[in-house]
Amino acid sequence: MKIYDITQEVFGCAVFPGDPSPERFKMLDIKNGDICNLTAFKMCAHNGTHVDAPYHFYADGKTIDQVSLDKFIGYAYVAEHEGEITAEDARRILQDAKNCDPACCERILVKG
């Protein structure tokens, strides 16, 4: 099984319009005499590489902590796409996954 790295660098990737840009803060610094280096950060949950839980789209959907990790293991279809995904884009990506291998339709990863 091939493993695909679709991660995006959090502080350099595109941010959805209206979402805040990620910020990092140096809390402690050994150079300033602190016992260790400590960094904090603030960001929207939809920045960078992430999973949209069903709750993101459905009022009665599961939150991410209610989704079993088993759902994230197995064959997947990897689609390359830049920018916002429209309904038509989603339909095309799903059809492409079905055409490639129906077993991959359970997990679709969008890289871009």
C-alpha positions in Angstrom: 0.0 0.0 0.0 1.4 3.4 -1.0 1.3 6.2 1.7 0.5 9.7 0.5 1.6 12.7 2.5 -1.0 15.4 1.9 -0.1 17.6 4.9 0.1 21.3 4.5 2.4 23.6 6.4 0.1 25.4 8.9 1.7 28.8 8.9 2.2 29.0 5.1 -0.9 27.4 3.6 -3.9 29.3 2.2 -6.6 30.4 4.7 -10.3 30.1 3.9 -11.7 33.7 3.3 -12.9 35.1 6.6 -11.0 32.6 8.8 -8.2 34.0 11.0 -4.6 33.3 9.9 -2.6 31.1 12.2 -0.4 32.8 14.8 2.5 31.5 16.9 3.7 32.9 20.2 7.0 32.3 21.9 6.0 31.8 25.6 9.3 30.7 27.0 12.8 31.0 25.6 16.0 29.4 26.9 17.9 32.4 25.4 16.0 34.6 27.8 16.9 32.5 30.8 13.8 30.3 30.8 14.1 26.6 31.7 12.8 25.5 28.3 11.5 26.7 25.0 7.7 26.8 24.8 5.6 27.9 21.8 1.8 28.4 21.7 -0.3 28.9 18.6 -3.8 30.1 17.7 -5.6 29.0 14.6 -8.9 28.0 13.1 -9.7 24.3 13.1 -10.0 24.4 9.3 -6.5 25.7 8.6 -4.0 23.3 7.1 -4.5 19.6 6.9 -7.7 18.6 8.7 -10.8 16.4 8.7 -14.3 17.7 8.5 -16.5 15.9 10.9 -20.1 15.2 9.8 -21.2 17.8 12.3 -19.5 20.5 10.2 -22.2 19.9 7.5 -25.1 18.3 9.5 -26.7 19.7 12.6 -27.1 16.1 14.0 -23.8 14.8 12.6 -21.1 13.2 14.7 -18.4 15.5 16.1 -14.8 14.4 15.4 -14.4 12.8 18.8 -17.3 10.5 18.0 -15.8 9.3 14.7 -13.9 6.0 15.1 -10.2 6.1 14.1 -10.9 2.9 12.0 -12.6 5.2 9.5 -9.2 6.8 8.7 -7.4 3.5 7.9 -7.6 1.8 4.6 -7.6 2.4 0.9 -8.3 5.9 -0.3 -8.6 8.0 -3.4 -6.3 11.0 -3.5 -7.6 13.9 -5.5 -5.5 17.0 -6.4 -7.5 20.2 -6.2 -6.5 23.8 -5.7 -8.9 26.3 -4.1 -12.5 26.0 -2.8 -14.3 22.8 -3.7 -17.7 23.4 -5.3 -20.6 20.8 -5.4 -19.7 20.1 -9.0 -16.0 19.5 -8.0 -17.1 17.1 -5.3 -19.3 15.2 -7.7 -16.4 14.9 -10.2 -14.0 13.8 -7.5 -16.4 11.1 -6.3 -17.0 9.9 -9.9 -13.2 9.8 -10.5 -12.8 7.8 -7.3 -15.5 5.3 -8.4 -13.9 5.0 -11.9 -10.5 4.3 -10.3 -11.6 1.7 -7.7 -14.9 1.6 -6.0 -13.2 0.4 -2.8 -11.5 3.8 -2.5 -14.7 5.8 -2.3 -15.0 5.3 1.5 -12.0 7.6 1.9 -11.2 10.5 -0.3 -8.2 12.7 0.4 -8.0 16.1 -1.3 -4.5 17.4 -1.8 -3.9 20.9 -2.8 
